[in-house]
Amino acid sequence: QVQLVESGGGLVQAGDSLRLSCKASGRSVSSEGVTWYRQAPGKERVFVAVIGHLGTTLYGDSVKGRFTISRDNATNTVYLQMNNLKPEDTAIYYCEHNMYWGQGTQVTVSS
């Protein structure tokens, strides 16, 4: 069983940056992919980015060029660096691994 804990969210202004962390425990996540999703108020949860076990990455169209996903296998942590944040990035951000989910971290971007 895997436990995932997201952190790093907060209230920022448009154009600012944040780095989210997804810390895994209970089992290493280095051999499989970890995905970030987000859910804005009143909307469905949507894909943001994924990193595969070999480091391959894929991004949603709305975050390409602004967000970067990375992993640190030594600490069993996956990061989401978010630059040039926009108000439409406001959402709860969740990480997912092998059908396990974290509790989410709130990101609010003011204009």
A tleap script that builds the chain and sets N, CA, C and O, in Angstrom:
source leaprc.protein.ff14SB
mol = sequence {
  NGLN VAL GLN LEU VAL GLU SER GLY GLY GLY
  LEU VAL GLN ALA GLY ASP SER LEU ARG LEU
  SER CYS LYS ALA SER GLY ARG SER VAL SER
  SER GLU GLY VAL THR TRP TYR ARG GLN ALA
  PRO GLY LYS GLU ARG VAL PHE VAL ALA VAL
  ILE GLY HIE LEU GLY THR THR LEU TYR GLY
  ASP SER VAL LYS GLY ARG PHE THR ILE SER
  ARG ASP ASN ALA THR ASN THR VAL TYR LEU
  GLN MET ASN ASN LEU LYS PRO GLU ASP THR
  ALA ILE TYR TYR CYS GLU HIE ASN MET TYR
  TRP GLY GLN GLY THR GLN VAL THR VAL SER
  CSER
}
set mol.1.N position { 0.841 -1.182 0.000 }
set mol.1.CA position { 0.000 0.000 0.000 }
set mol.1.C position { 0.883 1.241 0.000 }
set mol.1.O position { 1.957 1.260 0.602 }
set mol.2.N position { 0.412 2.269 -0.683 }
set mol.2.CA position { 1.169 3.510 -0.809 }
set mol.2.C position { 0.364 4.653 -0.209 }
set mol.2.O position { -0.844 4.757 -0.424 }
set mol.3.N position { 1.039 5.499 0.539 }
set mol.3.CA position { 0.437 6.732 1.026 }
set mol.3.C position { 1.104 7.893 0.301 }
set mol.3.O position { 2.328 7.956 0.186 }
set mol.4.N position { 0.269 8.812 -0.186 }
set mol.4.CA position { 0.756 9.973 -0.918 }
set mol.4.C position { 0.315 11.237 -0.183 }
set mol.4.O position { -0.851 11.381 0.183 }
set mol.5.N position { 1.251 12.137 0.026 }
set mol.5.CA position { 0.950 13.394 0.709 }
set mol.5.C position { 1.449 14.543 -0.149 }
set mol.5.O position { 2.646 14.667 -0.406 }
set mol.6.N position { 0.518 15.384 -0.590 }
set mol.6.CA position { 0.871 16.569 -1.362 }
set mol.6.C position { 1.105 17.750 -0.430 }
set mol.6.O position { 0.508 17.845 0.642 }
set mol.7.N position { 1.975 18.635 -0.858 }
set mol.7.CA position { 2.225 19.863 -0.112 }
set mol.7.C position { 2.763 20.918 -1.065 }
set mol.7.O position { 3.115 20.623 -2.208 }
set mol.8.N position { 2.822 22.153 -0.578 }
set mol.8.CA position { 3.417 23.224 -1.365 }
set mol.8.C position { 2.427 24.191 -1.962 }
set mol.8.O position { 2.820 25.188 -2.568 }
set mol.9.N position { 1.141 23.912 -1.800 }
set mol.9.CA position { 0.148 24.818 -2.341 }
set mol.9.C position { 0.092 26.121 -1.560 }
set mol.9.O position { 0.739 26.273 -0.524 }
set mol.10.N position { -0.695 27.055 -2.077 }
set mol.10.CA position { -0.836 28.329 -1.397 }
set mol.10.C position { -1.539 29.344 -2.248 }
set mol.10.O position { -2.059 29.039 -3.322 }
set mol.11.N position { -1.546 30.579 -1.739 }
set mol.11.CA position { -2.155 31.709 -2.449 }
set mol.11.C position { -1.044 32.555 -3.039 }
set mol.11.O position { -0.178 33.047 -2.317 }
set mol.12.N position { -1.072 32.723 -4.357 }
set mol.12.CA position { -0.053 33.510 -5.036 }
set mol.12.C position { -0.728 34.441 -6.040 }
set mol.12.O position { -1.930 34.353 -6.294 }
set mol.13.N position { 0.077 35.326 -6.594 }
set mol.13.CA position { -0.438 36.228 -7.628 }
set mol.13.C position { -0.091 35.685 -9.011 }
set mol.13.O position { 0.826 34.880 -9.172 }
set mol.14.N position { -0.834 36.138 -9.986 }
set mol.14.CA position { -0.556 35.742 -11.365 }
set mol.14.C position { 0.888 36.072 -11.717 }
set mol.14.O position { 1.389 37.151 -11.403 }
set mol.15.N position { 1.543 35.127 -12.373 }
set mol.15.CA position { 2.939 35.285 -12.743 }
set mol.15.C position { 3.918 34.691 -11.750 }
set mol.15.O position { 5.098 34.528 -12.061 }
set mol.16.N position { 3.443 34.367 -10.560 }
set mol.16.CA position { 4.314 33.770 -9.545 }
set mol.16.C position { 4.553 32.289 -9.833 }
set mol.16.O position { 4.004 31.715 -10.774 }
set mol.17.N position { 5.390 31.698 -8.991 }
set mol.17.CA position { 5.717 30.282 -9.110 }
set mol.17.C position { 5.429 29.558 -7.801 }
set mol.17.O position { 5.440 30.157 -6.726 }
set mol.18.N position { 5.176 28.282 -7.912 }
set mol.18.CA position { 5.040 27.385 -6.767 }
set mol.18.C position { 5.642 26.041 -7.140 }
set mol.18.O position { 5.678 25.661 -8.311 }
set mol.19.N position { 6.117 25.328 -6.123 }
set mol.19.CA position { 6.559 23.961 -6.343 }
set mol.19.C position { 5.769 23.046 -5.425 }
set mol.19.O position { 5.844 23.155 -4.201 }
set mol.20.N position { 5.024 22.158 -6.022 }
set mol.20.CA position { 4.274 21.170 -5.263 }
set mol.20.C position { 5.113 19.907 -5.084 }
set mol.20.O position { 5.920 19.542 -5.939 }
set mol.21.N position { 4.896 19.263 -3.958 }
set mol.21.CA position { 5.572 17.998 -3.670 }
set mol.21.C position { 4.543 16.906 -3.448 }
set mol.21.O position { 3.462 17.149 -2.911 }
set mol.22.N position { 4.890 15.715 -3.865 }
set mol.22.CA position { 4.079 14.525 -3.617 }
set mol.22.C position { 5.021 13.507 -2.988 }
set mol.22.O position { 5.822 12.865 -3.667 }
set mol.23.N position { 4.903 13.381 -1.686 }
set mol.23.CA position { 5.783 12.487 -0.935 }
set mol.23.C position { 5.086 11.143 -0.763 }
set mol.23.O position { 3.971 11.072 -0.246 }
set mol.24.N position { 5.745 10.090 -1.197 }
set mol.24.CA position { 5.183 8.752 -1.095 }
set mol.24.C position { 5.842 7.981 0.045 }
set mol.24.O position { 7.031 8.140 0.319 }
set mol.25.N position { 5.054 7.158 0.692 }
set mol.25.CA position { 5.577 6.274 1.734 }
set mol.25.C position { 4.868 4.941 1.638 }
set mol.25.O position { 3.804 4.825 1.030 }
set mol.26.N position { 5.472 3.943 2.245 }
set mol.26.CA position { 4.897 2.612 2.236 }
set mol.26.C position { 5.454 1.733 1.144 }
set mol.26.O position { 5.518 0.512 1.286 }
set mol.27.N position { 5.853 2.352 0.061 }
set mol.27.CA position { 6.420 1.597 -1.053 }
set mol.27.C position { 7.078 2.593 -1.992 }
set mol.27.O position { 6.641 3.737 -2.115 }
set mol.28.N position { 8.126 2.143 -2.645 }
set mol.28.CA position { 8.787 3.013 -3.612 }
set mol.28.C position { 7.906 3.221 -4.836 }
set mol.28.O position { 7.261 2.293 -5.322 }
set mol.29.N position { 7.892 4.449 -5.318 }
set mol.29.CA position { 7.144 4.746 -6.533 }
set mol.29.C position { 8.075 4.906 -7.731 }
set mol.29.O position { 7.653 5.338 -8.803 }
set mol.30.N position { 9.337 4.554 -7.539 }
set mol.30.CA position { 10.323 4.805 -8.590 }
set mol.30.C position { 10.138 3.915 -9.814 }
set mol.30.O position { 10.595 4.264 -10.902 }
set mol.31.N position { 9.482 2.784 -9.655 }
set mol.31.CA position { 9.380 1.831 -10.768 }
set mol.31.C position { 8.126 2.035 -11.613 }
set mol.31.O position { 7.922 1.328 -12.600 }
set mol.32.N position { 7.295 2.988 -11.236 }
set mol.32.CA position { 6.069 3.225 -11.995 }
set mol.32.C position { 5.802 4.716 -12.094 }
set mol.32.O position { 6.460 5.518 -11.431 }
set mol.33.N position { 4.837 5.086 -12.924 }
set mol.33.CA position { 4.545 6.485 -13.130 }
set mol.33.C position { 3.796 7.131 -11.981 }
set mol.33.O position { 3.104 6.461 -11.215 }
set mol.34.N position { 3.942 8.441 -11.873 }
set mol.34.CA position { 3.192 9.257 -10.921 }
set mol.34.C position { 2.574 10.404 -11.711 }
set mol.34.O position { 3.228 11.033 -12.543 }
set mol.35.N position { 1.325 10.655 -11.436 }
set mol.35.CA position { 0.574 11.636 -12.206 }
set mol.35.C position { 0.026 12.746 -11.302 }
set mol.35.O position { -0.404 12.497 -10.176 }
set mol.36.N position { 0.052 13.952 -11.818 }
set mol.36.CA position { -0.600 15.088 -11.155 }
set mol.36.C position { -1.913 15.393 -11.902 }
set mol.36.O position { -1.965 15.431 -13.131 }
set mol.37.N position { -2.951 15.603 -11.111 }
set mol.37.CA position { -4.241 16.044 -11.623 }
set mol.37.C position { -4.635 17.304 -10.866 }
set mol.37.O position { -4.044 17.637 -9.839 }
set mol.38.N position { -5.626 17.990 -11.382 }
set mol.38.CA position { -6.174 19.128 -10.642 }
set mol.38.C position { -7.684 19.185 -10.848 }
set mol.38.O position { -8.230 18.719 -11.848 }
set mol.39.N position { -8.322 19.776 -9.854 }
set mol.39.CA position { -9.770 19.913 -9.905 }
set mol.39.C position { -10.148 21.310 -9.460 }
set mol.39.O position { -9.956 21.687 -8.304 }
set mol.40.N position { -10.688 22.069 -10.393 }
set mol.40.CA position { -11.149 23.413 -10.088 }
set mol.40.C position { -12.569 23.346 -9.531 }
set mol.40.O position { -13.270 22.359 -9.757 }
set mol.41.N position { -13.004 24.373 -8.808 }
set mol.41.CA position { -14.345 24.367 -8.230 }
set mol.41.C position { -15.413 24.157 -9.289 }
set mol.41.O position { -15.454 24.863 -10.297 }
set mol.42.N position { -16.273 23.182 -9.051 }
set mol.42.CA position { -17.379 22.918 -9.957 }
set mol.42.C position { -17.005 22.214 -11.239 }
set mol.42.O position { -17.837 22.063 -12.134 }
set mol.43.N position { -15.750 21.777 -11.341 }
set mol.43.CA position { -15.298 21.115 -12.570 }
set mol.43.C position { -14.753 19.727 -12.259 }
set mol.43.O position { -14.500 19.376 -11.106 }
set mol.44.N position { -14.580 18.950 -13.326 }
set mol.44.CA position { -14.059 17.606 -13.156 }
set mol.44.C position { -12.538 17.640 -12.930 }
set mol.44.O position { -11.859 18.611 -13.266 }
set mol.45.N position { -12.045 16.569 -12.361 }
set mol.45.CA position { -10.609 16.428 -12.177 }
set mol.45.C position { -9.971 16.185 -13.550 }
set mol.45.O position { -10.456 15.367 -14.332 }
set mol.46.N position { -8.889 16.898 -13.831 }
set mol.46.CA position { -8.248 16.787 -15.137 }
set mol.46.C position { -6.754 16.501 -14.993 }
set mol.46.O position { -6.129 16.818 -13.982 }
set mol.47.N position { -6.221 15.904 -16.021 }
set mol.47.CA position { -4.808 15.561 -16.083 }
set mol.47.C position { -3.945 16.810 -16.194 }
set mol.47.O position { -4.270 17.739 -16.934 }
set mol.48.N position { -2.836 16.824 -15.448 }
set mol.48.CA position { -1.882 17.920 -15.523 }
set mol.48.C position { -0.554 17.445 -16.108 }
set mol.48.O position { -0.071 17.997 -17.097 }
set mol.49.N position { 0.026 16.428 -15.498 }
set mol.49.CA position { 1.335 15.948 -15.948 }
set mol.49.C position { 1.585 14.565 -15.380 }
set mol.49.O position { 1.016 14.181 -14.358 }
set mol.50.N position { 2.447 13.824 -16.063 }
set mol.50.CA position { 2.836 12.492 -15.603 }
set mol.50.C position { 4.326 12.310 -15.847 }
set mol.50.O position { 4.890 12.835 -16.807 }
set mol.51.N position { 4.941 11.559 -14.960 }
set mol.51.CA position { 6.330 11.179 -15.152 }
set mol.51.C position { 6.424 9.667 -15.035 }
set mol.51.O position { 5.946 9.079 -14.065 }
set mol.52.N position { 7.041 9.044 -16.027 }
set mol.52.CA position { 7.199 7.606 -16.036 }
set mol.52.C position { 8.413 7.179 -15.241 }
set mol.52.O position { 9.199 8.008 -14.782 }
set mol.53.N position { 8.556 5.873 -15.084 }
set mol.53.CA position { 9.639 5.369 -14.243 }
set mol.53.C position { 11.006 5.618 -14.871 }
set mol.53.O position { 12.021 5.609 -14.174 }
set mol.54.N position { 11.036 5.839 -16.182 }
set mol.54.CA position { 12.307 6.155 -16.839 }
set mol.54.C position { 12.505 7.663 -16.981 }
set mol.54.O position { 13.487 8.110 -17.574 }
set mol.55.N position { 11.585 8.434 -16.445 }
set mol.55.CA position { 11.725 9.880 -16.506 }
set mol.55.C position { 10.992 10.530 -17.653 }
set mol.55.O position { 11.040 11.751 -17.805 }
set mol.56.N position { 10.319 9.744 -18.458 }
set mol.56.CA position { 9.535 10.322 -19.550 }
set mol.56.C position { 8.401 11.161 -18.992 }
set mol.56.O position { 7.739 10.761 -18.034 }
set mol.57.N position { 8.175 12.324 -19.585 }
set mol.57.CA position { 7.140 13.221 -19.079 }
set mol.57.C position { 6.123 13.555 -20.162 }
set mol.57.O position { 6.407 13.507 -21.359 }
set mol.58.N position { 4.941 13.892 -19.698 }
set mol.58.CA position { 3.857 14.297 -20.592 }
set mol.58.C position { 3.044 15.341 -19.852 }
set mol.58.O position { 2.826 15.229 -18.646 }
set mol.59.N position { 2.588 16.371 -20.586 }
set mol.59.CA position { 1.871 17.471 -19.960 }
set mol.59.C position { 0.541 17.736 -20.645 }
set mol.59.O position { 0.363 17.484 -21.836 }
set mol.60.N position { -0.395 18.260 -19.839 }
set mol.60.CA position { -1.629 18.738 -20.423 }
set mol.60.C position { -1.358 19.996 -21.235 }
set mol.60.O position { -0.410 20.730 -20.959 }
set mol.61.N position { -2.184 20.238 -22.224 }
set mol.61.CA position { -1.952 21.372 -23.130 }
set mol.61.C position { -1.934 22.708 -22.396 }
set mol.61.O position { -1.184 23.611 -22.765 }
set mol.62.N position { -2.749 22.834 -21.368 }
set mol.62.CA position { -2.870 24.132 -20.699 }
set mol.62.C position { -1.655 24.484 -19.836 }
set mol.62.O position { -1.500 25.634 -19.425 }
set mol.63.N position { -0.804 23.510 -19.564 }
set mol.63.CA position { 0.347 23.775 -18.691 }
set mol.63.C position { 1.681 23.596 -19.394 }
set mol.63.O position { 2.727 23.874 -18.808 }
set mol.64.N position { 1.663 23.141 -20.627 }
set mol.64.CA position { 2.908 22.944 -21.361 }
set mol.64.C position { 3.723 24.225 -21.427 }
set mol.64.O position { 3.204 25.303 -21.717 }
set mol.65.N position { 5.019 24.077 -21.148 }
set mol.65.CA position { 5.901 25.240 -21.195 }
set mol.65.C position { 5.934 26.039 -19.910 }
set mol.65.O position { 6.793 26.904 -19.746 }
set mol.66.N position { 5.015 25.767 -18.995 }
set mol.66.CA position { 4.973 26.484 -17.717 }
set mol.66.C position { 5.231 25.575 -16.526 }
set mol.66.O position { 5.822 26.002 -15.535 }
set mol.67.N position { 4.798 24.341 -16.614 }
set mol.67.CA position { 4.943 23.375 -15.517 }
set mol.67.C position { 6.010 22.345 -15.870 }
set mol.67.O position { 6.192 21.987 -17.033 }
set mol.68.N position { 6.707 21.881 -14.844 }
set mol.68.CA position { 7.704 20.831 -15.024 }
set mol.68.C position { 7.536 19.796 -13.918 }
set mol.68.O position { 7.532 20.130 -12.734 }
set mol.69.N position { 7.397 18.540 -14.321 }
set mol.69.CA position { 7.310 17.451 -13.358 }
set mol.69.C position { 8.664 16.773 -13.265 }
set mol.69.O position { 9.356 16.598 -14.267 }
set mol.70.N position { 9.033 16.395 -12.050 }
set mol.70.CA position { 10.309 15.725 -11.840 }
set mol.70.C position { 10.163 14.777 -10.653 }
set mol.70.O position { 9.176 14.816 -9.919 }
set mol.71.N position { 11.172 13.925 -10.487 }
set mol.71.CA position { 11.104 12.983 -9.374 }
set mol.71.C position { 12.466 12.846 -8.728 }
set mol.71.O position { 13.499 12.999 -9.381 }
set mol.72.N position { 12.454 12.558 -7.445 }
set mol.72.CA position { 13.661 12.278 -6.685 }
set mol.72.C position { 13.467 10.898 -6.071 }
set mol.72.O position { 12.803 10.755 -5.044 }
set mol.73.N position { 14.039 9.901 -6.694 }
set mol.73.CA position { 13.839 8.530 -6.217 }
set mol.73.C position { 14.458 8.308 -4.841 }
set mol.73.O position { 14.005 7.439 -4.096 }
set mol.74.N position { 15.476 9.071 -4.497 }
set mol.74.CA position { 16.122 8.904 -3.196 }
set mol.74.C position { 15.165 9.248 -2.050 }
set mol.74.O position { 15.228 8.647 -0.978 }
set mol.75.N position { 14.286 10.213 -2.286 }
set mol.75.CA position { 13.334 10.632 -1.255 }
set mol.75.C position { 11.915 10.181 -1.559 }
set mol.75.O position { 10.983 10.499 -0.821 }
set mol.76.N position { 11.755 9.435 -2.652 }
set mol.76.CA position { 10.428 8.926 -3.025 }
set mol.76.C position { 9.423 10.058 -3.183 }
set mol.76.O position { 8.283 9.975 -2.724 }
set mol.77.N position { 9.875 11.113 -3.843 }
set mol.77.CA position { 9.061 12.328 -3.985 }
set mol.77.C position { 8.981 12.734 -5.451 }
set mol.77.O position { 9.956 12.634 -6.195 }
set mol.78.N position { 7.811 13.187 -5.845 }
set mol.78.CA position { 7.606 13.748 -7.183 }
set mol.78.C position { 7.213 15.204 -7.013 }
set mol.78.O position { 6.407 15.548 -6.149 }
set mol.79.N position { 7.792 16.052 -7.849 }
set mol.79.CA position { 7.557 17.481 -7.762 }
set mol.79.C position { 6.804 17.995 -8.987 }
set mol.79.O position { 6.845 17.406 -10.067 }
set mol.80.N position { 6.124 19.102 -8.776 }
set mol.80.CA position { 5.514 19.821 -9.887 }
set mol.80.C position { 5.890 21.288 -9.732 }
set mol.80.O position { 5.345 22.006 -8.893 }
set mol.81.N position { 6.838 21.713 -10.564 }
set mol.81.CA position { 7.241 23.117 -10.572 }
set mol.81.C position { 6.292 23.876 -11.477 }
set mol.81.O position { 6.141 23.546 -12.653 }
set mol.82.N position { 5.662 24.883 -10.929 }
set mol.82.CA position { 4.658 25.643 -11.674 }
set mol.82.C position { 5.122 27.094 -11.786 }
set mol.82.O position { 5.233 27.801 -10.784 }
set mol.83.N position { 5.384 27.517 -12.994 }
set mol.83.CA position { 5.836 28.882 -13.250 }
set mol.83.C position { 4.770 29.663 -14.012 }
set mol.83.O position { 3.875 29.092 -14.636 }
set mol.84.N position { 4.894 30.969 -13.941 }
set mol.84.CA position { 3.969 31.854 -14.659 }
set mol.84.C position { 2.513 31.436 -14.412 }
set mol.84.O position { 1.740 31.225 -15.347 }
set mol.85.N position { 2.171 31.325 -13.145 }
set mol.85.CA position { 0.835 30.860 -12.786 }
set mol.85.C position { -0.230 31.845 -13.229 }
set mol.85.O position { -0.022 33.059 -13.238 }
set mol.86.N position { -1.378 31.290 -13.596 }
set mol.86.CA position { -2.509 32.069 -14.062 }
set mol.86.C position { -3.715 31.804 -13.164 }
set mol.86.O position { -3.778 30.760 -12.515 }
set mol.87.N position { -4.662 32.723 -13.116 }
set mol.87.CA position { -5.859 32.483 -12.290 }
set mol.87.C position { -6.571 31.179 -12.640 }
set mol.87.O position { -7.167 30.545 -11.770 }
set mol.88.N position { -6.515 30.782 -13.892 }
set mol.88.CA position { -7.169 29.538 -14.296 }
set mol.88.C position { -6.438 28.287 -13.797 }
set mol.88.O position { -6.937 27.174 -13.959 }
set mol.89.N position { -5.272 28.463 -13.199 }
set mol.89.CA position { -4.579 27.337 -12.574 }
set mol.89.C position { -5.112 27.055 -11.171 }
set mol.89.O position { -4.724 26.069 -10.544 }
set mol.90.N position { -5.990 27.911 -10.684 }
set mol.90.CA position { -6.570 27.713 -9.358 }
set mol.90.C position { -7.329 26.399 -9.304 }
set mol.90.O position { -8.235 26.158 -10.101 }
set mol.91.N position { -6.948 25.555 -8.357 }
set mol.91.CA position { -7.547 24.225 -8.241 }
set mol.91.C position { -6.937 23.516 -7.039 }
set mol.91.O position { -5.975 23.989 -6.432 }
set mol.92.N position { -7.514 22.390 -6.720 }
set mol.92.CA position { -6.866 21.455 -5.803 }
set mol.92.C position { -6.046 20.505 -6.661 }
set mol.92.O position { -6.547 19.933 -7.630 }
set mol.93.N position { -4.791 20.345 -6.296 }
set mol.93.CA position { -3.871 19.504 -7.052 }
set mol.93.C position { -3.659 18.190 -6.306 }
set mol.93.O position { -3.371 18.170 -5.109 }
set mol.94.N position { -3.808 17.105 -7.041 }
set mol.94.CA position { -3.683 15.770 -6.485 }
set mol.94.C position { -2.580 14.993 -7.218 }
set mol.94.O position { -2.376 15.168 -8.420 }
set mol.95.N position { -1.883 14.145 -6.482 }
set mol.95.CA position { -0.992 13.204 -7.149 }
set mol.95.C position { -1.586 11.798 -7.037 }
set mol.95.O position { -2.308 11.474 -6.095 }
set mol.96.N position { -1.260 11.002 -8.010 }
set mol.96.CA position { -1.812 9.646 -8.107 }
set mol.96.C position { -0.726 8.689 -8.543 }
set mol.96.O position { 0.095 8.999 -9.406 }
set mol.97.N position { -0.737 7.514 -7.927 }
set mol.97.CA position { 0.213 6.455 -8.294 }
set mol.97.C position { -0.476 5.118 -8.144 }
set mol.97.O position { -0.888 4.735 -7.049 }
set mol.98.N position { -0.597 4.418 -9.242 }
set mol.98.CA position { -1.132 3.059 -9.222 }
set mol.98.C position { -2.487 2.994 -8.500 }
set mol.98.O position { -2.735 2.079 -7.715 }
set mol.99.N position { -3.341 3.952 -8.768 }
set mol.99.CA position { -4.707 4.042 -8.228 }
set mol.99.C position { -4.758 4.546 -6.792 }
set mol.99.O position { -5.838 4.612 -6.205 }
set mol.100.N position { -3.617 4.902 -6.216 }
set mol.100.CA position { -3.610 5.534 -4.906 }
set mol.100.C position { -3.571 7.051 -5.110 }
set mol.100.O position { -2.908 7.556 -6.016 }
set mol.101.N position { -4.306 7.771 -4.236 }
set mol.101.CA position { -4.408 9.221 -4.349 }
set mol.101.C position { -4.019 9.894 -3.043 }
set mol.101.O position { -4.220 9.353 -1.956 }
set mol.102.N position { -3.456 11.090 -3.182 }
set mol.102.CA position { -3.232 11.902 -2.007 }
set mol.102.C position { -4.480 12.704 -1.683 }
set mol.102.O position { -5.503 12.581 -2.356 }
set mol.103.N position { -4.387 13.534 -0.639 }
set mol.103.CA position { -5.539 14.304 -0.180 }
set mol.103.C position { -5.675 15.627 -0.926 }
set mol.103.O position { -6.710 16.289 -0.844 }
set mol.104.N position { -4.640 16.002 -1.643 }
set mol.104.CA position { -4.686 17.227 -2.430 }
set mol.104.C position { -4.100 18.422 -1.703 }
set mol.104.O position { -4.036 18.455 -0.474 }
set mol.105.N position { -3.671 19.409 -2.491 }
set mol.105.CA position { -3.172 20.664 -1.951 }
set mol.105.C position { -3.776 21.799 -2.775 }
set mol.105.O position { -3.820 21.733 -4.003 }
set mol.106.N position { -4.235 22.824 -2.093 }
set mol.106.CA position { -4.945 23.915 -2.754 }
set mol.106.C position { -3.967 24.923 -3.333 }
set mol.106.O position { -3.032 25.361 -2.661 }
set mol.107.N position { -4.195 25.281 -4.579 }
set mol.107.CA position { -3.449 26.353 -5.238 }
set mol.107.C position { -4.454 27.413 -5.660 }
set mol.107.O position { -5.417 27.129 -6.373 }
set mol.108.N position { -4.218 28.626 -5.213 }
set mol.108.CA position { -5.084 29.742 -5.574 }
set mol.108.C position { -4.232 30.846 -6.185 }
set mol.108.O position { -3.267 31.310 -5.578 }
set mol.109.N position { -4.601 31.258 -7.388 }
set mol.109.CA position { -3.845 32.287 -8.096 }
set mol.109.C position { -4.752 33.499 -8.290 }
set mol.109.O position { -5.789 33.414 -8.948 }
set mol.110.N position { -4.356 34.603 -7.721 }
set mol.110.CA position { -5.151 35.827 -7.847 }
set mol.110.C position { -4.651 36.653 -9.037 }
set mol.110.O position { -3.476 36.609 -9.400 }
set mol.111.N position { -5.564 37.391 -9.618 }
set mol.111.CA position { -5.207 38.199 -10.801 }
set mol.111.C position { -4.726 39.585 -10.402 }
set mol.111.O position { -4.386 40.393 -11.267 }
savepdb mol mol.pdb
quit
